[in-house]
């Protein structure tokens, strides 16, 4: 029997992508949709300006949207996928957890809290056990798990594949697609024939989230990875797919062949949305490219290429679909992990 789920912030860009991924999902049944008070009471078709690259699901289109309030969501919902903006989610998501709901959240509020697991299932599934600490400390019957920033998700799996070599220093420069800013985030006059070498708050997310994701959990508390991470973030006029240039310095010698083998052999998981392989390594020096490679593994794979030695250690490029692997798909995958681990 499918798990009954809801989508918080269902009319936005990530909310729509969540619906696209959840509607055909055999383990989940969409049973609630929430949005702003202005959308409450409308059918989803009326409330959402559908922009996803597939038709709006007919069964979802006629569902009634409710306000984003625990009192408005049916009590028999097993899990909520949150695509709320951080300004709203900071107050609303904890209220749902306090009311007994399990929340798989995409947005940034709370990601770095000591008792909130920040999870990429193929990288640090064991961090999910922080939920026991979270429930003890906060007194919640529900729980909250976060997926990382879309740019963080792109390069951390490649770093995870290289941890046995001893990560010391990482430099990353991102070339991020406009969809990462949302539909109204970057105007055409800003981005056409241009690149913007600044994305507010983004560099800090890459630098801090990566160290938490690759940290060690001892059953009681989480210690962050001790590597140094420096990031530079840039917006470019691609629609989807974050491309990143990475330089890695390690304790042990790391050849390009050894790095490529480690990435290729890095294990995936037996979850429905987890791709196999997790990391696709290109031999061609001009790959990966956003338009050509962002949909590998149904948009859930990480692509890597351009591996070469440099004065600053191993240099390579990596790519992920930012609204699938980097956002909605990551939340769904965390939901699958919650289900597998018995938290629902």
C-alpha positions as CSV (number, residue, x, y, z in Angstrom):
1,X,0.0,0.0,0.0
2,X,1.4,3.4,-1.0
3,X,2.5,5.9,1.6
4,X,0.3,9.0,1.7
5,X,2.3,12.1,1.3
6,X,1.8,15.8,0.9
7,X,3.7,18.7,-0.8
8,X,4.2,21.9,1.1
9,X,4.6,24.9,-1.3
10,X,3.2,22.9,-4.2
11,X,2.7,25.7,-6.7
12,X,6.3,26.8,-6.9
13,X,9.1,25.6,-9.2
14,X,10.4,22.9,-6.9
15,X,6.9,22.0,-5.8
16,X,5.9,21.3,-9.4
17,X,9.0,19.2,-10.0
18,X,8.1,17.2,-6.8
19,X,4.6,16.5,-8.2
20,X,6.1,15.4,-11.5
21,X,8.3,12.9,-9.7
22,X,5.8,11.8,-7.0
23,X,2.7,11.3,-9.2
24,X,4.0,8.1,-10.9
25,X,6.0,6.9,-7.9
26,X,4.8,3.4,-6.8
27,X,5.7,3.9,-3.1
28,X,4.0,7.3,-2.6
29,X,0.5,8.7,-3.1
30,X,0.0,12.4,-3.2
31,X,-2.8,13.1,-0.8
32,X,-2.3,16.8,0.2
33,X,-1.1,20.0,-1.5
34,X,-0.5,23.3,0.3
35,X,0.4,26.8,-0.8
36,X,-0.1,30.4,0.2
37,X,-3.4,31.6,1.6
38,X,-4.1,33.2,-1.8
39,X,-4.1,29.8,-3.4
40,X,-6.0,27.9,-0.6
41,X,-9.4,26.7,-1.7
42,X,-8.5,26.6,-5.4
43,X,-7.9,23.5,-7.5
44,X,-4.3,22.9,-8.2
45,X,-4.9,23.6,-11.9
46,X,-6.2,27.1,-10.9
47,X,-3.5,27.8,-8.3
48,X,-0.4,26.7,-10.2
49,X,1.1,28.2,-13.3
50,X,2.4,24.8,-14.5
51,X,5.9,25.1,-16.1
52,X,7.3,21.6,-15.8
53,X,8.3,19.8,-19.1
54,X,5.5,17.3,-18.9
55,X,1.7,17.6,-18.6
56,X,0.2,18.4,-15.3
57,X,-1.0,15.1,-13.8
58,X,-4.8,14.9,-14.2
59,X,-5.5,13.5,-10.7
60,X,-3.4,16.2,-9.1
61,X,-4.9,19.0,-11.2
62,X,-8.3,18.7,-9.6
63,X,-7.1,18.4,-6.0
64,X,-8.0,21.3,-3.7
65,X,-5.0,23.3,-2.4
66,X,-5.0,24.0,1.4
67,X,-3.2,26.6,3.5
68,X,0.2,25.7,4.7
69,X,-0.9,25.0,8.3
70,X,-0.7,21.7,10.3
71,X,-4.4,22.1,11.1
72,X,-5.3,22.1,7.4
73,X,-3.4,18.9,6.5
74,X,-5.0,15.5,7.1
75,X,-3.6,13.7,10.1
76,X,-3.2,10.4,8.1
77,X,-0.5,11.9,5.9
78,X,2.7,9.9,6.5
79,X,5.3,12.3,5.1
80,X,5.5,15.9,3.8
81,X,7.9,17.0,1.1
82,X,8.6,20.7,1.7
83,X,9.5,23.1,-1.1
84,X,8.8,26.1,1.0
85,X,11.1,29.2,0.7
86,X,13.3,29.5,3.8
87,X,11.6,32.7,5.0
88,X,8.4,30.6,5.4
89,X,9.8,27.2,6.2
90,X,11.9,28.4,9.2
91,X,8.6,28.7,11.2
92,X,6.3,26.4,9.4
93,X,8.4,23.2,9.0
94,X,9.1,22.9,12.8
95,X,5.4,23.4,13.4
96,X,4.6,20.4,11.2
97,X,7.2,18.3,12.9
98,X,5.8,19.2,16.3
99,X,2.4,18.2,15.1
100,X,3.8,14.7,14.3
101,X,4.6,14.9,10.6
102,X,7.9,13.7,9.0
103,X,9.2,16.4,6.7
104,X,11.7,15.9,3.9
105,X,12.7,19.4,3.1
106,X,14.6,21.0,0.2
107,X,15.2,24.5,1.5
108,X,18.1,25.9,3.5
109,X,16.7,26.8,6.9
110,X,18.1,24.4,9.6
111,X,20.5,22.6,7.3
112,X,23.5,23.2,9.6
113,X,21.6,22.6,12.9
114,X,23.5,20.0,14.9
115,X,20.4,17.7,15.3
116,X,19.0,18.0,11.7
117,X,20.4,15.4,9.3
118,X,21.7,16.8,6.0
119,X,21.6,13.8,3.7
120,X,22.7,12.6,0.3
121,X,21.6,8.9,0.7
122,X,24.5,7.5,-1.3
123,X,27.0,9.5,0.7
124,X,25.9,9.6,4.3
125,X,22.7,7.5,4.9
126,X,23.9,6.8,8.4
127,X,23.4,10.5,9.4
128,X,19.7,9.8,9.2
129,X,20.0,8.3,12.7
130,X,20.4,11.9,14.0
131,X,16.6,11.8,14.0
132,X,16.7,9.9,17.2
133,X,18.8,12.7,18.8
134,X,16.5,15.3,17.2
135,X,13.4,13.8,18.6
136,X,14.9,13.5,22.1
137,X,16.1,17.1,22.1
138,X,13.1,18.8,20.5
139,X,10.3,16.6,21.8
140,X,8.9,16.1,18.3
141,X,6.7,13.1,17.4
142,X,7.6,14.0,13.8
143,X,11.0,14.6,12.3
144,X,12.9,16.7,9.8
145,X,15.6,15.7,7.2
146,X,17.2,18.1,4.8
147,X,18.8,17.7,1.4
148,X,21.7,20.0,0.6
149,X,21.9,23.0,-1.7
150,X,21.8,22.1,-5.4
151,X,25.4,23.2,-6.0
152,X,26.6,21.2,-3.0
153,X,24.9,18.0,-4.2
154,X,26.7,18.4,-7.5
155,X,30.3,18.0,-6.2
156,X,30.0,16.2,-2.9
157,X,29.4,12.7,-4.3
158,X,32.6,13.1,-6.3
159,X,34.5,14.1,-3.2
160,X,33.0,11.1,-1.3
161,X,34.5,8.8,-3.9
162,X,37.9,10.3,-3.1
163,X,37.8,10.3,0.7
164,X,40.1,7.2,1.0
165,X,42.9,9.4,-0.4
166,X,42.5,11.9,2.5
167,X,40.8,15.1,1.5
168,X,42.8,18.2,2.5
169,X,41.8,21.2,0.3
170,X,39.0,21.6,-2.2
171,X,38.5,24.6,-4.5
172,X,35.2,24.7,-6.5
173,X,34.0,27.3,-9.0
174,X,30.3,26.9,-10.1
175,X,28.6,27.7,-13.3
176,X,24.9,27.6,-12.2
177,X,21.8,27.5,-14.3
178,X,19.1,30.2,-14.0
179,X,16.4,27.7,-12.8
180,X,18.3,27.5,-9.6
181,X,17.2,31.1,-8.8
182,X,13.5,30.2,-9.4
183,X,11.2,31.5,-12.1
184,X,11.5,35.1,-11.0
185,X,15.0,35.0,-9.6
186,X,17.0,36.4,-12.6
187,X,15.6,38.6,-15.3
188,X,16.4,38.2,-18.9
189,X,18.1,41.5,-19.1
190,X,20.4,40.4,-16.3
191,X,21.5,37.1,-17.7
192,X,21.2,37.1,-21.5
193,X,24.7,37.7,-23.0
194,X,26.1,37.8,-19.5
195,X,27.4,35.9,-16.5
196,X,26.9,37.0,-12.9
197,X,29.9,36.3,-10.7
198,X,28.0,36.3,-7.4
199,X,25.1,34.4,-5.9
200,X,24.2,35.6,-2.4
201,X,24.9,33.1,0.3
202,X,25.8,30.3,-2.1
203,X,29.5,30.1,-1.4
204,X,29.0,29.6,2.3
205,X,26.6,26.8,1.6
206,X,29.1,24.9,-0.5
207,X,31.8,25.4,2.1
208,X,29.9,24.4,5.2
209,X,27.4,21.8,3.9
210,X,30.1,19.8,2.2
211,X,32.0,19.4,5.5
212,X,28.9,18.3,7.3
213,X,27.9,15.8,4.7
214,X,31.3,14.2,4.7
215,X,31.5,14.2,8.5
216,X,31.4,11.3,11.0
217,X,28.4,10.4,13.1
218,X,29.1,8.4,16.3
219,X,25.6,7.7,17.3
220,X,25.3,10.8,19.5
221,X,26.8,13.7,17.7
222,X,28.2,14.6,14.3
223,X,31.8,15.9,13.7
224,X,32.4,17.8,10.5
225,X,35.1,16.8,8.0
226,X,38.3,18.8,8.5
227,X,39.0,19.6,4.9
228,X,39.4,23.2,3.7
229,X,36.8,24.2,1.1
230,X,36.8,27.5,-0.9
231,X,34.0,28.2,-3.4
232,X,33.2,30.8,-6.1
233,X,29.7,30.8,-7.5
234,X,28.6,32.2,-10.9
235,X,25.2,32.4,-12.6
236,X,25.3,31.6,-16.4
237,X,22.5,31.6,-19.0
238,X,21.8,27.8,-19.1
239,X,18.3,26.7,-18.1
240,X,19.1,23.6,-16.1
241,X,22.3,21.8,-15.0
242,X,25.0,23.2,-12.7
243,X,28.5,22.7,-14.0
244,X,31.3,22.9,-11.5
245,X,35.1,23.1,-11.8
246,X,36.9,21.3,-8.9
247,X,40.5,21.2,-7.6
248,X,41.3,18.6,-4.9
249,X,44.4,18.2,-2.8
250,X,44.8,15.0,-0.9
251,X,47.1,13.5,1.7
252,X,48.0,10.5,-0.5
253,X,49.0,10.7,-4.2
254,X,46.0,10.8,-6.4
255,X,46.4,10.1,-10.1
256,X,43.7,10.8,-12.7
257,X,43.3,7.1,-13.4
258,X,42.8,6.3,-9.7
259,X,40.3,9.1,-9.3
260,X,38.3,8.0,-12.4
261,X,38.2,4.4,-11.1
262,X,37.1,5.5,-7.6
263,X,34.3,7.7,-9.0
264,X,33.1,4.9,-11.4
265,X,33.1,2.3,-8.7
266,X,31.5,4.5,-6.0
267,X,28.4,2.6,-5.0
268,X,24.8,3.6,-5.5
269,X,21.9,2.4,-3.4
270,X,18.9,0.1,-4.1
271,X,16.4,3.0,-3.8
272,X,14.0,3.6,-6.6
273,X,15.3,7.1,-7.5
274,X,19.0,6.4,-7.0
275,X,20.8,6.0,-10.3
276,X,23.2,3.3,-11.3
277,X,26.0,4.3,-11.7
278,X,25.8,7.2,-9.3
279,X,28.8,9.0,-11.0
280,X,29.2,8.8,-14.8
281,X,32.8,9.5,-15.7
282,X,33.5,10.8,-19.2
283,X,36.7,10.1,-21.1
284,X,36.1,13.1,-23.5
285,X,37.9,16.2,-22.3
286,X,34.9,18.5,-23.2
287,X,32.3,16.7,-21.1
288,X,30.1,16.9,-19.1
289,X,28.0,19.6,-20.7
290,X,24.7,20.9,-19.3
291,X,22.5,20.5,-22.4
292,X,23.9,17.1,-23.2
293,X,24.4,15.4,-19.9
294,X,22.0,16.9,-17.2
295,X,19.4,14.1,-17.7
296,X,21.8,11.2,-17.1
297,X,20.1,8.7,-14.8
298,X,16.7,10.4,-15.3
299,X,18.4,13.6,-14.0
300,X,19.6,11.9,-10.8
301,X,23.2,11.0,-11.8
302,X,26.3,13.0,-11.3
303,X,28.5,13.5,-14.4
304,X,32.3,14.0,-14.1
305,X,35.0,14.5,-16.7
306,X,38.1,16.5,-17.7
307,X,40.2,14.8,-15.0
308,X,43.8,16.1,-15.1
309,X,46.7,16.8,-12.9
310,X,47.4,20.4,-11.9
311,X,49.7,22.4,-9.6
312,X,46.8,22.4,-7.2
313,X,46.1,18.7,-7.2
314,X,43.5,16.8,-9.2
315,X,41.4,19.0,-11.4
316,X,38.0,17.9,-12.9
317,X,34.5,19.1,-13.8
318,X,31.2,17.8,-12.6
319,X,27.6,18.3,-13.4
320,X,24.1,17.6,-12.0
321,X,20.5,18.5,-12.9
322,X,19.9,21.2,-10.3
323,X,16.1,21.0,-10.0
324,X,16.0,17.2,-10.1
325,X,19.1,15.8,-8.4
326,X,19.7,19.1,-6.7
327,X,16.3,19.8,-5.4
328,X,13.0,17.8,-5.9
329,X,14.7,14.5,-6.7
330,X,16.9,14.8,-3.7
331,X,13.9,15.3,-1.4
332,X,12.1,12.3,-2.9
333,X,15.3,10.1,-2.5
334,X,15.5,11.2,1.2
335,X,11.8,10.2,1.5
336,X,12.7,6.7,0.0
337,X,15.5,6.4,2.6
338,X,13.2,7.4,5.4
339,X,10.7,4.7,4.3
340,X,13.5,2.1,4.0
341,X,14.9,2.9,7.4
342,X,11.4,2.6,9.1
343,X,11.0,6.3,10.0
344,X,7.4,6.3,8.5
